[in-house]
Amino acid sequence: MNAPALYLALPIAAALSVYFLFPFRPRLAIFISTVLAAGMAWFASVLPFDAPITVLGHPIPISGSLSLLGRQFIFAPSQRSAVLFLFIGGAALFGGSLATPRNRLLLPVGWVVLSLFSASLFVQPFLYAAFFLFLSVLFLSLLLSDSTHPVPRGAVRWISYSALGMLFLLLAGSELSTLNNLPKDPGDLQLLLVQLCLGFGLLISFPPFHFWLPDVVDDSSPYSVSFILSLYIGSVIFLLLRFLDGFSWLRMSPDVYLALQAGGVGMCLVGGGFSVFQNRLGRSVGYLSLCNLGALLLSLSIPGPAGAQMAMVILAARGFSLLVWGVSFHALRPTHSGDRLEDLRGVASTRPLAFSAALLSGLSLVGAPGLISFPPLWALLRELAGASASGALGLLLPLSLLLSLAAGVLSVFRFARPMLTFAVSLPLSVEKSRSLRAFLLASLFLLVFLGIFPQIYLPLMANSANAFVNIMGTN
């Protein structure tokens, strides 16, 4: 059995199967996708590389290497946790689609991009991962247009920025190959750092390259956006960590961590500042997501295992918060065609569970106390506060995080106020769909329960950083 081939080919086969099954049995297609993705996550966690597996009494050897189109794809034991992270996220997003309006492309596109994300993890040299991430952007952009969002201008910007980001990363990779992976001249080093900063800045939406993110959230299906802003951003973060893990000179360069700090502070301040002045809920959540990305980059600016582990936990909490927001915002849209402040008046009385889930998931995105994102944010604040003795810049790091939290909470409650305005024409009611009610109730419980008892999920998510053996010091 070839492990990389399994995780590259089986998702493609699943994409074809559910595409033709979905028009006839949509719930069955969603159920199969959820179970299969969860099964592949489990299999990645137990897959033996040092011994064959026994099936019906016959030993089957396991190969962790695949040669395809002149490139090597290697599934190393250290990558278990990263694969597990991606496929658990895929299973959660597939399952959550039971509570949203049916989209025939969601499942097949989701499977294709899981295959592409796996390829970005396995490919050697890992610099080619940028190409697979750009292919995933092309497929994910198909989810951004539907009958209610026919002209997604955000998708055009996203594709353009991603193409430029891929080119900068590939250019940096070609420079590294000619310099034997170790630049010695200061001019070469500065040029490489500029190329890497531009490449990742365009992919992750560093200011001033962030304009695609609020546009994508505003112009597109909320659930599709949650798929993109969780799994896609997670794969880009994995690629960034692979760069830090693969090049010791990059990992040891103080300029890299200074760039991460500057990007994190910029995202927190820009996201928090702009979210307060938005009159559309979609754009506001886009800027709240930018604040969350800022916190993630600030965690990566902490050298060593602690930074990588906090980044993985923040990434996991971010994914769940976006999943809940995507479903709850979808549930609010049938009643009100728009998402402006005036359009949302009284919505809490007609969709109380969806309103509650949208409120808590928005607060969770910025790390409000008592919710799932708060424990890693609190740990990050303590780390940054401990480093604040380095001067004004060190003090700015925790301060920007706190300002983004305060601005995010203010922004969420600006939209909650008109939603709580009860009107005679909007009597109190409950969501009619059983699957939607079950999902929203479970989500509300988990957002709070995991915020109070973070020890349930923290170790598992932190272990995802074990894929980066040099950063973790396990090589």
N, C-alpha and C positions, 0 to 999 in steps of 0.2 A: 504494500500500500504506500502510495506517495502522498505524504501529508500536505505539501503545498498544492499539489494538483487537486486534492479533495476540496481545499478551501478556495481554490480559484474556479474550479469547474462546477461543483455542486450548486453554488449560488446561481450560476448562469442557467443550469438545468431547472432550478426552482423558479427562476424568473419566467422562463418560457411556459412552465406548467401552470403557474398561477395566473398568467396573462390570459390563457385560453379557458381556465376554469372559472375565473372571477365573474364573467357575465351570467353564468348559470347558477353558481353556488358561491356567492361572495363570502358568506360567513365561513364556509368550509375552507375557502382559499386563505382567509385570514388566520383560521385556526391552524392549518397546516404550516403556514409561514412562521407563526409564533412558536409552535412546537419544534419545528425543524431548526430555527435559529437558536432556540434554547438548547436543543440537543447538540448542535455544533459547538456551542459555548462549553457545554459539559464535556464533550469529547476532547476539546482542546485542553481542558484542565486535567484529564486523566491519560492523555495519549503518551504511551511509553516510547522513548527514543533509544533506550539501551536494551530492549528486549522485544521480541515479536508478540503480537496479540493472538489469542487463540479464539477461533470462531468455529463452532461445531467440531471441536477436536483437532482442527487443522491450524498450525502456527502460520501467521501472516507477518512477514518482516515489515518494519516501518522505515521508510526513507524520508529524510528531512530535506532533501535537495531535489530541485527540478531545473532542467535546462530547457529554456523556451525562447526562441527568436534571438539566440545569441546571448541571452542574459541568464544569470543564475537566480533562482528563487529559493531561499533557504528559510525553513521553519525551525528556528533554534529553540531549545527548551526554555531559554530566558524570555521568549516572546509569548509564552502561554498566557500570561496575565493580560497582555495587550490585546491578543485575539479574543480572550474571554470578555474583556471590557467592550469591544466593538460588537460582538454578537449578542451579549446581554442587552446592550442598548438597542440593537436591531429587533430583538424579540419584544422588548417593551414597546417600541414604536409600532411594530406590526400589531401587537395585541391592542394597543390603544386606539387603532383605527376602527375597531368595532363600535366605538362610541361617537364616531364622526360620520359625516356624509360620505357615501361611497365614491372612491376615486380609483378607476381601473388601473391607472399607471403607478399608483403609490407602491404596491407590492412588487411588481417586476422591476421598477426603477430602484427600489430599496435593495433588492437582491443583487442587482448589477453593481451598485455602488459598494455593497459589502464585499463583493469579489474584488473590486478595484482598490478598496481600502486594504484588503488583505494583501494584494499585490504590492501596495506601497510599503507594507511592513516587511515583506519577504524579499523584495528585489535587491540585488547586489550588482554594482555599487548602489547604496541607498539613495544617492543623488537623483536617480531616475524616478524616485517616488513622486517628485514634483509633476512628472508627466501623467502618472496615474491619478493624481489628485485633480489635475485639470480635466481629464476625461470624466471624472466623477462630477465636476461642476457642469459639464455639458449635459449629462444625464439628469442631474438634479434640477437643472433649469427647466426641464419638461414639466416638473411638478408645480412650477410657479404660475402657470397660465391655466385657467379654467373658465367656465361660463360666467362666473362673477368677477374674474380678474383677467380680462382678455388682453390687456396691453401692459405687461409687467416691466416697466422701465427699469426697475431695480435689477431684473435678471440680466439685462443688457450690460449694465454697469458692472455687475458681478463677474460676468464672463470676460469682459475686457480687462478688469483688474487682475483676474486670475491668470489670464494669458500672459500679461506683463510680469506677474510674479513668478510664473513658471520659467519664463525666459531668463529673468535675473538669477534664479537659482541654478538653472542649467549652465548659465554663463559662469557662475561662481564655481560650479563643479568642473567645468572644463579648465578653468584656471588652476584649480587644485590638482588636477591630473598632470598638468604640465609642470607644476612646482613640486611634484612628488609628495603631495598632501602636507607639505610643511613649508609655508612661506617664510623666507629668511629676511627679505628686504622689507623695511618698514613701509615703503610705498606700496608693495604688493599686498601687504597685510591690510593696510587701510582701504585699498580698493576692494579687497574681498569682503571686508566688513560692511562697506557701503552697499555692495551688491546683495549681500545676505540680508541686511536691514531693509532694503527696498523690496526684495523678494518676499520676505515674510510679512513686511508691512502691508503689501498689497493683498496677501492671502488672508491675513488675520484682521485687517482693517485698522491698522495704526492710523491715528489722525496724521495727516489730512486725507488718508485713503479710506475713510470710514463711511463715505456717503452712500455706498451701495447697501449697507446693512439696514438703516432705517427705511430706505426705499423698498427693499425686498420684503421687510415685515409689513409695510403699509400696503403694498400692491398685490400681495399674494395670499394664497390660502394659509390660514394660521397653522394648521397641522403640518402642512408641507414645510413651512418655515421652521417649525420646531424640529423636524427631521434634519433639516440642513444645519441649523445653528447648534445642534448637539453632536451628531456623528461627523459632519464635515469638519467643524472646528476641532473636534477631538483628534481627527486624523492629521490635521495641520500641526497641532501641538505635539503629536507623536513624532512627526517629521522634524520639528524644531529640536526636540529632545534627542533624536538620533544624530543630528548635527553636533550637538554638544557632547554626546556620548562617543561619537566616532573620531573627533579631532581633539587631541589633548591641548593643542595650542589655542583652540577656540574656547575650550572649557576653562582654560587658565587665564584668558584675556579679561582684564577688568573692563575694557571697553564694551564687551558683549553684555555684561551685567548692567553697565551704565545705560546702554541702549534699551535693555528690558525695563529698567526702572523708569526711564523717560517715557517709553511707550505705555507702561502701566499707569503712570501718573496722568499722562495726556488722555488716555481712555477714560479714567475715572472722572476727571474734571470735565471733559467734553461731554461724556455720556450723562453725568449728573446734571450739569448745567443746562443742556438742551432738553433733557426729559421734563424739567419743571415747566418749560414754556410751550410744550406741545398741546394741541387741542384735539389730536387724533390718538386714540388708544394704541393703535398699531405702531405708529412712529414712536410713541413714548416707550413701548416695550422694546423696540429696537435699540433705543438709547440705554435702557436699563440693561439690555444684553451687553452693550458696549462697556458699561460699568463692571459687569461681571467678568468680561474679558480682561479688563484692566487689573482686577484682583488676581486673575490667573497669571498674568504676566509678572505682576509683583511677586508672586510666589516663586516663579521661575528665576527671578533675579536674586534669589537666595541660593548661593552655591551649595552643592552637596546633596545628600539624600533628602534632607528635610524639605527643600524647595520642590523637588520632583514629586515627593509623596503628597504634599499639600496641593500641588497642581492637579494631580489625579483625583483627589477627593473633591476639589472644587469643580472639576470637569464633570464628575458623576452627579453631584448635586445640581449642577447647571442643567444637565440633560434631563433629569427628572422634573425640575421646575418648568422647563420649556415644554415637556410632554404634557404636563397638566395644563399649562396655559393654552397650548394649541387646541386641546379638547374643549376646555371651558369657553374659550373665545369663539369657537365654532358654534357652541350651544347658544351663545348670546346673539349671534348674527341673524337667525331666522326671525326673531322678533323685531329687530331694528336693522335696516339696510346699511346704515352708516355707523361709524365708531367715533364721531365727534362728541364733545361734551354734551351738546344739546340733544343728540340722538340717543344718548344712554339714560335719559331721565326716566326713573322709575323701573329700570330693568331688574332690580333686585327683587321686586315683588313677583315678577313673572318667571324668573329663572334664579331662585335663591341659591341652589347648589352651585350652578355655574358661576354666579356672581362671587360666592364665597371662595371657590377654587381659583377664579381669576385673580381675586384680591390677594390670597395667600401665595399663589405662585409668583405674582409680581413682586411681592415683598421678599419672597425667598430668593429671587434673582439678585437682589442687592444685599442679601445676607441679614435680613431683619432677625432680631433675637427670637428664639423659640422655634425657629423653622430649620429645615434640613441644611440650608447653606450657612447657618450661623456658626456651628462648631469649627469648620475649617477657616472661616473668616476671622474668628476670634484667635485661633492659633496663628494665623498670618499677622494679625495686628500685634500680637505679643512678640513675634519674631522681628517685625519691622520696628517696633518701639524699642526693642533691645539694641537695635543697630542705629537708633536715632542720635547716639552720641557723636556720630561722625560729622555733625554740623547741620547747616540749614537744609541741605538736600536730604539727609537722613530723616530730619523732622518732617519734611514734605511728604514722605512716603506714607506713613500712617495717617497723616492729616488728610491727604487726598482720598484715602480709602474711607475715612469717616465722613468726609464731605459728600462723597458719592452715595454713601448709605443714607445720610440725612436727606439729600436731594431726591433719591429714589423713593424713600418713604413718603415724602411730600408729594411727589408726582403721582404715586399710586392713590393716595387719599384725595387728591384733586379729582380723579375720575370716580372714586367711590362715592363722593358726596352727591353728585346728581343721580347716580344709580340708586341711592337710598331714598330719593325723593318719591314718596308714594303718591299715586294719582288715583282718582276715582275710576278712570277708564282702564286701569291696570290692576285687576284684582289679584290677590295672593294665590299662587298656584305652584305646582311642582313639575319638574321635567317629566315628560310622559314616557320616554324611552327607558326600559329597564336597564339595558346595558349602560346607558349614559348615567343613570342614577347610581348604579353600582360602581362605575369607574370614579365618578366624582366623590362619592362617599369614601371609597378606599383611598383616593388621592388626598383628600382632606385629612384623613387619619394619619397617613404616612408622612405627609409634610410636617405635621406636628410631632408625631411619635418619634421619628428619626431625628428630629431636632432636639428632643429631650433625651433620647437614648442613642447618641451617635456611635457608641461602641459596637452597635450591631453591624454597621456598614463600613466604618472607618478602616478597619484592618484589611478587609477585602479590596477596597478601592485603592488604598495606599500601596498594596502589593503590586498593582499594575505598573508601578515604577521599576519593578525588578527587571523589566525588559531592557533597561539601560544599565548594563553591568558596570560600566566605568564610572558613571555618575554615582551609582549606589556603592561603589567600592567593593564589588563582589567578583571582579575579574581575577 
